[in-house]
Amino acid sequence: MTTTPAHIDVSVIDFDVLGAWMDAEGLPGGPFENARPVLGGTQNVMVAFERGGVPYVLRRPPLHVRAKSNEVLRREARVLAALRGTGVPAPRLVAAQTVDEPVFYLMEPVDGFNATTGLPEPHASDPAMRQRMGLEAAVALAALGRVSPDVLPGFGRPEGFLERQVPRWMGELESYGKLDGYPGPEIPRLRETAEWLERNRPRTFTPGIMHGDYHLANLMFSREGPWVAAIVDWEMCTIGDPLLDLGWLVATWPSSELQIPGLPAAEELVTCYAELSERDLSAVDWYVVMACFKLGIVLEGTHARACAGKAPKDIGDLLHQTTLDLFARAQTWISR
């Protein structure tokens, strides 16, 4: 039995099959209650529900499974299992179905909010709280950077990680040329940025767990204070150089007049992280520029698809402008 508001479609979930699997896992039984979708930026499906008096969130691939959907969910479940007990704020994995397809897992709900969609009280009216929220984003990231990659043996390819970055993303950009109607990457100082990154690449790094998409919208903050309740959306997680996560956070950090007034400056995030990490931050500028470079190329892909009629033109234009802004931000850090 499933009780849910009639206007909410959760038909992608076979609750009979899910119930039998949960019973086999020894989880509390009974009817499914209050099933509802969990909204977010991910393409995966998330549904919250209660069963046996216990709340859960189920995460599974979209109804039309993409080529790597199941593998991505397997990796996510493995990461969340490995992070339990490490002190890293992450959703708590309950159980995972990783053998049959579609792959899915259950996690405990996160009692928190996404700061990019609005602030509750007391956060909304307390400038000191908002200042500390920004620093706590760096605190949570530093905690992830301290976890030994040995908890995820065979995960990712840390050897040659930094050396692969510029060729990998320049190759991605060149692949957009196969799309009819795309005029090519009209990105000022593209080649100069790539050459600067190659010349200034750090010679060594200490491998660690990377989130891979660490920015404000992928953080859930506590309703009780400024700290991070959970880092979410682990789809891009790998073993690489965790300082690229710090660069990503800085590269995507909103300016003070956008979204959340009173956040600390990006440089304050770096200082906070440095105080909590033994990693060498002498080349932090390189990591910020690398993040701007990579993200700009990723977003340019939507612009290229829009030129080919495979994505909305207004979104393509918007993301192309974001790419230009990211490369301009890269130049600011290069000139420091």
C-alpha angles and dihedrals in degrees: 000000000000124000116195136142110280094235094060116087113212094152092126087076119078098209094187091058092041091050093051090050093048090050090053089050090055095245121149113285135214136090122332110247138192095005111185138155120261109225121221145124096276124106089218120094119252122185126180121208144148128238127175090358092301123116120224141173117215119205120194138152121277118277089258098052116219122224096267101024097112094044091050091053091048090054093047092051091049092051094048091049091051093049095056109115095011097104092244110133103240136137110282112244114226102179138330137211104210103150106064124041137287092044116217141161141201123229136176115262116259114235097216147087138245107244093207091065098048143305127253124209134310089024095056095059102031114083092188090055092052092048090053092046089063093050091048088060087063092043092056091047092050089052090055091048091056094057113103113244086223088087086071106044115191092010116139129341109273094169108099091359096144094040090057097053105082096039090045095054097038086054090051091052092049090052090064087070088077089070113096113239097022107126093202132262106318091188117141115235093004095142093040090054092049091049092048090052092051093047095047101037112139110254095220140015139179110247117236144152113295124197089205098209104046110166139127096272090058093059128087113204126209117257089218100055147344099286127109111260094191143349106225140193103045095179094121097044117137143144107269138104110329090202088074086065088056090049089050091052092051094043092053097037111130118239118246095261095053127084099322119034115207100038115143120260118267091250089059089058090056092049092049092049092048091055090057101039137067091207120118107254096179090111097043090127089063092055093050092049090047090052092050090048095049097042092045091055092047091053092045086064091070090049089053091050090048090054087054092050093250097112134031112282095224092054091046091051092047093051092046088056089049088053090053090049091051093051089048089052089050090056090053091056093043090055094050 
